[in-house]
Amino acid sequence: MKFFLSKKYSNLTTLVNACQRQDASAQTAFYERYKGRLTGVCQRYAKTRMEAEDIFQEAFIKIFNNIQDLKDPDSADSWVKTTVVRTAINYYHRTTKLQERNGSLDNMEIQLESGDYERIIDQMNVDDLLVVINELPDKYRTIINLHLIDGYTHAEIGELLCIPDATSRSQFMRGRNLLLKKLELKGIVHHENF
């Protein structure tokens, strides 16, 4: 993932060091460096654009409160992305608990036989795929995003979501099947249609 640098700050180390000194212009440049791409990451975990912006803002509050702890400025890109993803997961936990209390999580079981789902997904336009992923229920959407898009293993997902990795695997399979069903309803059945 490539991010731009402000002309005023010649490299990432200079920018991070200025942020650690609480230089307001550096903080603005640092924020702008990540805003476009990582707001998109937040959108994958949120239901609405407004929720995604809230998650991003919350993540950057954490980032600026903890930037002093960043020992290796060259690792800032991965540190910031990890913080944003973890903030999105925390948001997921808060909203899921609220939904569970309100009884709004569905227990749908969908089975779809398909051996070429990976080829279907791999050949789709990313924006179109993300639109369909965002239609999934929270529990599936989060695991699909973590595993399929962000590349986390099921063990890592289990740790992030405080669930057994076997649960992550089964939720991924159910989410994948639901995703394929939604793609099928949109007329996308085989990878040859792309």
C-alpha positions in Angstrom: 0.0 0.0 0.0 1.6 3.2 -1.1 0.9 6.6 0.5 1.9 10.0 -0.5 4.3 12.3 1.4 3.8 16.0 1.8 6.4 18.2 0.1 7.3 19.7 3.5 8.2 16.3 5.0 10.9 14.6 2.8 10.4 11.1 4.3 8.2 9.1 6.6 10.7 9.3 9.5 10.7 13.1 9.4 6.9 13.2 9.3 6.5 10.7 12.2 9.1 12.5 14.3 7.3 15.8 13.7 4.0 14.1 14.8 5.7 12.8 17.9 6.6 16.4 18.7 2.9 17.3 18.2 3.6 19.5 15.2 0.1 20.5 14.0 1.0 20.7 10.3 2.7 17.3 10.5 -0.3 15.8 12.1 -2.5 17.2 9.3 -0.1 15.9 6.7 0.0 12.5 8.5 -3.8 12.4 8.6 -4.2 13.3 4.9 -1.6 10.7 4.0 -3.9 7.9 5.2 -7.4 9.4 4.9 -8.3 8.2 1.3 -7.2 4.6 1.5 -8.0 3.8 5.1 -11.4 5.4 5.1 -12.1 2.8 2.4 -10.9 0.1 4.7 -13.3 1.4 7.4 -16.1 1.3 4.8 -15.6 -2.4 4.4 -16.4 -2.9 8.1 -19.1 -0.3 8.5 -22.7 -0.2 7.3 -22.6 3.4 6.2 -20.1 6.0 5.1 -20.9 8.0 8.2 -20.0 5.0 10.4 -16.8 4.5 8.4 -15.8 8.1 9.0 -16.5 7.7 12.7 -14.3 4.6 12.8 -11.5 6.4 11.0 -11.7 9.4 13.3 -11.7 7.1 16.4 -8.7 5.3 14.9 -6.8 8.5 14.4 -7.5 9.7 17.9 -5.8 6.4 19.1 -3.0 6.9 16.6 -2.2 10.4 17.8 -2.5 9.5 21.4 -0.1 6.6 20.9 2.3 7.8 18.2 5.0 8.4 20.9 5.1 4.6 21.3 6.1 4.1 17.6 9.8 3.2 17.8 10.4 2.5 14.1 8.9 5.4 12.0 9.5 3.3 8.8 6.8 0.9 10.1 4.2 3.7 10.4 2.2 2.5 7.4 1.6 -1.0 8.8 1.1 0.3 12.3 -1.6 2.8 11.2 -3.4 0.2 9.1 -3.4 -2.3 11.9 -4.7 0.4 14.3 -7.5 1.3 11.8 -8.5 -2.4 11.3 -8.4 -3.1 15.1 -10.6 0.0 15.7 -13.0 -1.3 13.1 -13.1 -4.7 14.9 -13.8 -3.0 18.2 -16.6 -1.1 16.5 -17.9 -4.5 15.2 -17.8 -5.9 18.7 -19.8 -2.9 20.1 -22.4 -3.0 17.4 -22.7 -6.8 17.4 -23.3 -6.9 21.2 -26.0 -4.3 20.7 -27.6 -6.3 17.9 -27.5 -9.5 19.9 -29.2 -7.8 22.8 -31.9 -6.6 20.4 -32.1 -10.0 18.8 -31.4 -8.8 15.3 -28.6 -11.2 14.2 -30.0 -13.7 11.8 -29.1 -17.4 11.9 -29.5 -18.1 8.3 -27.9 -21.2 6.9 -27.2 -21.0 3.2 -25.5 -23.8 1.3 -24.2 -23.2 -2.2 -22.2 -25.8 -4.1 -19.4 -24.1 -6.0 -15.9 -25.1 -6.6 -14.8 -22.0 -8.5 -15.8 -19.3 -6.1 -12.3 -18.0 -5.8 -12.0 -17.5 -9.5 -15.3 -15.7 -9.6 -14.3 -13.4 -6.8 -10.7 -12.9 -8.2 -12.0 -11.8 -11.6 -14.6 -9.4 -10.3 -14.1 -5.6 -10.3 -13.0 -4.8 -6.7 -15.5 -2.0 -6.3 -18.4 -4.2 -7.4 -17.3 -7.0 -5.1 -17.1 -4.6 -2.1 -20.6 -3.4 -2.8 -21.9 -7.0 -2.5 -19.7 -7.8 0.5 -21.2 -4.7 2.2 -24.6 -6.2 1.8 -23.7 -9.2 4.0 -24.7 -9.4 7.7 -22.0 -7.9 10.0 -20.7 -11.2 11.3 -20.0 -12.5 7.8 -18.9 -9.2 6.3 -16.3 -8.7 9.0 -14.7 -12.2 8.6 -14.9 -12.0 4.7 -13.1 -8.6 4.9 -10.5 -9.8 7.4 -9.7 -13.1 5.6 -10.4 -12.5 1.9 -9.5 -8.8 1.6 -7.0 -8.1 4.4 -5.4 -11.5 4.4 -5.7 -12.4 8.1 -5.6 -16.1 9.0 -8.5 -17.7 10.8 -6.3 -18.0 13.9 -5.6 -14.2 13.7 -9.3 -13.5 13.1 -10.2 -15.7 16.1 -7.8 -13.7 18.2 -9.1 -10.3 16.9 -12.8 -11.3 17.3 -12.4 -13.3 20.5 -13.8 -16.4 18.9 -12.3 -19.9 18.2 -10.6 -20.1 14.8 -13.0 -22.9 13.9 -15.8 -20.4 14.3 -14.0 -18.0 12.0 -13.7 -20.8 9.4 -17.4 -21.7 9.6 -18.5 -18.1 9.5 -16.2 -17.5 6.6 -17.7 -20.5 4.7 -21.3 -19.3 5.5 -20.4 -15.7 4.5 -18.7 -17.0 1.3 -21.8 -19.0 0.5 -24.1 -16.1 1.1 -21.8 -13.9 -1.0 -21.9 -16.3 -3.8 -25.7 -16.5 -3.5 -25.9 -12.7 -3.7 -23.6 -12.7 -6.7 -25.9 -15.4 -8.3 -28.9 -13.3 -7.7 -27.2 -10.4 -9.5 -26.6 -12.7 -12.4 -23.0 -13.5 -11.7 -22.8 -17.3 -11.7 -19.6 -18.4 -13.4 -16.3 -16.6 -13.9 -16.8 -16.8 -17.7 -19.5 -14.1 -17.4 -16.8 -11.5 -16.5 
